[in-house]
Amino acid sequence: MTLCVNIRKQLPQFTLKVSLSCLPGQLTAIVGPSGAGKSTLMRIIAGLERPDRGVVTLGDTVFVDTANDIFLPPQKRGLGLVFQDYPLFPHLSVRNNVGFATKDEQRIDELLDIFGVAHLADKRPGAVSGGERQRVAFCQALARNPVLLLLDEPFSALDVDTRRSLRCELRDLKNSLTVPILHVTHDLEEAAYLADQTIPLERGCLSENWLTRVAPGCSNDLSAFMPQP
């Protein structure tokens, strides 16, 4: 199912105006400076904020349609979300954190193996490293078999080596997923490595100029960084 977004929202300093689509099995990277509206866009898609105007659909499912007063709450959207601060339940073991999203024991074991944290199954989040917690967060997000995967700066709090390792794992994994993936990042190298299309935002709008300024080597060919037709 294809994700389609066409929204407007007035923010304190500018108006967020975004139109994009993301095909199943594709990863779309949203890049731009701090305060460009990237996380607000993700929150609107997730149902954590409402746009002033617009439509968000996934296939035939309407998440938001302001003209018809439709707003599907977050818990009914069937999303998987991974943020930079690994929001795990501190009182539950790694296995039970993943199991919170599914009762399928085989699926839990499969995900723990894929992300290399099976040996930590009985530990609590506070007893493992940041990189390991983020791997568990990915397991938890995928355990619910999401219809859409939203990643908001999932690697930004990690050390360089762990970030590179998780990037590789995500790149391998995305080839086996059949859902759209949206990934917010400040890192253009990361976007180029992971994304099928990259959308640069500046002050709430698509900005080829920002990308040209920060990545001058791409100024003659922005096709790798822009939405594909």
C-alpha positions as CSV (number, residue, x, y, z in Angstrom):
1,M,0.0,0.0,0.0
2,T,1.3,3.4,-1.0
3,L,1.6,6.2,1.6
4,C,0.3,9.5,0.3
5,V,0.7,12.8,2.3
6,N,-0.5,16.2,1.3
7,I,-0.7,18.5,4.4
8,R,-0.4,22.1,5.7
9,K,0.2,23.1,9.3
10,Q,1.0,26.6,10.6
11,L,4.0,26.5,12.9
12,P,5.3,29.4,15.0
13,Q,8.0,30.4,12.4
14,F,6.6,29.1,9.1
15,T,4.0,27.0,7.4
16,L,4.7,23.3,7.0
17,K,3.6,22.4,3.4
18,V,4.5,18.8,2.3
19,S,3.3,16.6,-0.5
20,L,4.9,13.2,-0.9
21,S,4.3,9.5,-1.6
22,C,6.2,6.4,-0.6
23,L,5.7,3.0,-2.2
24,P,5.7,-0.3,-0.3
25,G,9.2,-1.6,0.2
26,Q,10.7,1.9,-0.3
27,L,12.5,4.0,2.3
28,T,12.0,7.8,2.0
29,A,14.5,9.9,3.9
30,I,13.4,13.3,5.2
31,V,16.4,15.5,5.6
32,G,17.0,19.1,6.6
33,P,18.3,21.4,9.3
34,S,17.0,21.4,12.9
35,G,13.6,23.0,13.1
36,A,12.7,22.4,9.5
37,G,9.5,20.6,10.4
38,K,10.7,17.0,9.9
39,S,9.6,15.6,13.2
40,T,6.3,17.5,13.0
41,L,5.6,15.9,9.7
42,M,6.3,12.4,11.2
43,R,4.0,13.2,14.2
44,I,1.2,14.2,11.8
45,I,1.6,10.9,9.9
46,A,1.7,9.0,13.2
47,G,-1.5,10.7,14.4
48,L,0.3,12.5,17.3
49,E,-0.6,15.9,15.8
50,R,-3.3,17.1,13.4
51,P,-2.6,19.1,10.3
52,D,-4.6,22.4,9.7
53,R,-5.5,21.1,6.2
54,G,-4.8,18.0,4.2
55,V,-5.0,14.3,3.6
56,V,-2.9,11.3,4.7
57,T,-3.8,7.9,3.3
58,L,-2.2,4.5,3.2
59,G,-3.7,2.6,0.3
60,D,-7.5,2.7,0.8
61,T,-7.2,3.6,4.5
62,V,-7.7,7.3,5.3
63,F,-5.6,8.4,8.3
64,V,-6.5,12.1,7.9
65,D,-8.9,14.1,5.7
66,T,-9.6,17.5,7.2
67,A,-12.2,18.4,4.6
68,N,-14.3,15.4,5.7
69,D,-13.4,15.7,9.4
70,I,-11.7,12.3,9.4
71,F,-8.9,11.6,11.9
72,L,-7.8,8.1,12.7
73,P,-6.2,7.9,16.2
74,P,-2.6,6.6,16.4
75,Q,-3.5,3.2,18.0
76,K,-5.8,2.4,15.0
77,R,-3.2,3.2,12.3
78,G,-1.2,0.0,12.7
79,L,2.2,1.8,12.7
80,G,5.6,0.9,13.8
81,L,7.6,3.8,15.3
82,V,11.3,4.0,16.3
83,F,12.6,7.2,17.9
84,Q,16.1,8.2,19.1
85,D,15.3,7.7,22.8
86,Y,14.4,3.9,22.7
87,P,11.0,4.1,24.5
88,L,11.1,0.7,26.1
89,F,9.4,-0.4,29.3
90,P,12.1,-0.4,31.9
91,H,10.4,-2.9,34.2
92,L,10.1,-5.6,31.4
93,S,12.7,-7.8,30.1
94,V,14.0,-7.5,26.5
95,R,11.8,-10.5,25.5
96,N,8.7,-9.1,27.2
97,N,9.3,-5.6,25.6
98,V,9.1,-7.3,22.2
99,G,6.3,-9.6,23.4
100,F,4.2,-6.5,24.3
101,A,3.7,-6.0,20.6
102,T,2.9,-9.6,19.7
103,K,2.0,-12.9,21.4
104,D,3.7,-14.9,18.6
105,E,6.7,-16.5,20.3
106,Q,8.2,-17.6,17.0
107,R,8.1,-14.0,15.7
108,I,9.8,-12.7,18.9
109,D,12.6,-15.2,18.6
110,E,13.0,-14.4,14.9
111,L,13.3,-10.7,15.5
112,L,15.7,-11.1,18.4
113,D,17.9,-13.2,16.2
114,I,17.8,-10.8,13.3
115,F,18.9,-7.9,15.4
116,G,21.5,-9.9,17.4
117,V,20.0,-9.5,20.8
118,A,18.7,-13.0,21.5
119,H,21.3,-13.4,24.2
120,L,19.9,-10.4,26.1
121,A,16.3,-11.7,26.2
122,D,16.1,-12.0,30.0
123,K,17.8,-8.6,30.7
124,R,16.0,-5.4,31.4
125,P,16.6,-2.3,29.1
126,G,18.7,-0.5,31.8
127,A,21.2,-3.4,31.8
128,V,22.1,-3.2,28.1
129,S,23.9,-0.6,25.9
130,G,22.2,2.1,23.9
131,G,22.8,0.3,20.7
132,E,21.3,-2.9,22.1
133,R,18.3,-0.9,23.4
134,Q,17.8,0.5,19.9
135,R,17.9,-2.9,18.4
136,V,15.2,-4.0,20.8
137,A,13.2,-0.9,19.8
138,F,13.3,-2.1,16.2
139,C,12.2,-5.5,17.3
140,Q,9.3,-4.1,19.2
141,A,8.2,-1.9,16.2
142,L,8.4,-4.7,13.8
143,A,6.8,-7.3,16.1
144,R,3.3,-5.7,15.5
145,N,3.7,-6.4,11.7
146,P,3.2,-2.7,11.0
147,V,1.5,-1.3,7.8
148,L,4.0,1.6,7.9
149,L,7.4,2.1,9.6
150,L,8.3,5.6,10.9
151,L,11.9,6.2,12.0
152,D,12.6,9.5,13.7
153,E,16.4,10.0,14.1
154,P,16.7,6.4,15.3
155,F,20.6,6.4,15.2
156,S,21.4,9.9,16.3
157,A,22.1,9.1,20.0
158,L,24.4,6.2,19.1
159,D,28.2,6.1,18.7
160,V,29.7,6.0,15.2
161,D,30.4,2.3,15.0
162,T,27.0,1.2,16.4
163,R,25.3,3.7,14.0
164,R,27.1,2.2,11.0
165,S,26.2,-1.3,12.1
166,L,22.5,-0.6,12.5
167,R,22.5,1.3,9.1
168,C,23.7,-1.9,7.4
169,E,21.1,-4.0,9.2
170,L,18.3,-1.6,8.3
171,R,19.4,-1.6,4.6
172,D,19.4,-5.4,4.5
173,L,16.1,-5.5,6.4
174,K,14.2,-3.0,4.2
175,N,14.6,-5.3,1.2
176,S,12.5,-7.9,3.0
177,L,9.8,-5.5,4.2
178,T,6.7,-4.8,2.1
179,V,5.6,-1.6,3.8
180,P,6.6,2.1,3.2
181,I,9.4,3.4,5.5
182,L,9.9,7.1,6.4
183,H,13.2,8.0,8.0
184,V,14.1,11.4,9.4
185,T,17.8,12.1,9.6
186,H,20.3,15.0,9.6
187,D,22.9,12.8,8.0
188,L,23.0,13.1,4.2
189,E,25.5,10.2,4.0
190,E,23.0,8.0,5.9
191,A,20.1,9.2,3.6
192,A,22.1,8.4,0.4
193,Y,23.0,5.0,1.8
194,L,19.6,3.9,2.9
195,A,17.0,5.8,0.9
196,D,15.2,5.1,-2.4
197,Q,14.2,8.8,-2.4
198,T,15.3,11.7,-0.2
199,I,13.1,14.8,0.5
200,P,15.0,17.9,1.7
201,L,12.9,20.2,3.9
202,E,13.8,23.8,4.9
203,R,11.4,26.0,6.9
204,G,8.6,23.5,6.1
205,C,9.0,23.3,2.4
206,L,10.8,21.1,-0.2
207,S,14.2,22.8,-0.7
208,E,16.6,22.0,-3.4
209,N,18.6,25.1,-2.4
210,W,19.3,23.8,1.1
211,L,20.5,20.5,-0.3
212,T,22.8,22.3,-2.8
213,R,24.3,24.4,-0.1
214,V,25.1,21.5,2.3
215,A,26.0,19.0,-0.4
216,P,27.6,21.1,-3.2
217,G,29.0,18.0,-4.8
218,C,25.4,17.0,-5.6
219,S,24.5,20.4,-7.1
220,N,24.7,19.2,-10.7
221,D,22.6,16.1,-10.1
222,L,20.0,16.1,-7.4
223,S,18.1,13.2,-8.7
224,A,19.4,10.8,-6.0
225,F,18.1,13.2,-3.4
226,M,14.7,14.1,-4.7
227,P,11.4,12.3,-4.9
228,Q,11.2,10.0,-7.9
229,P,8.2,10.2,-10.3
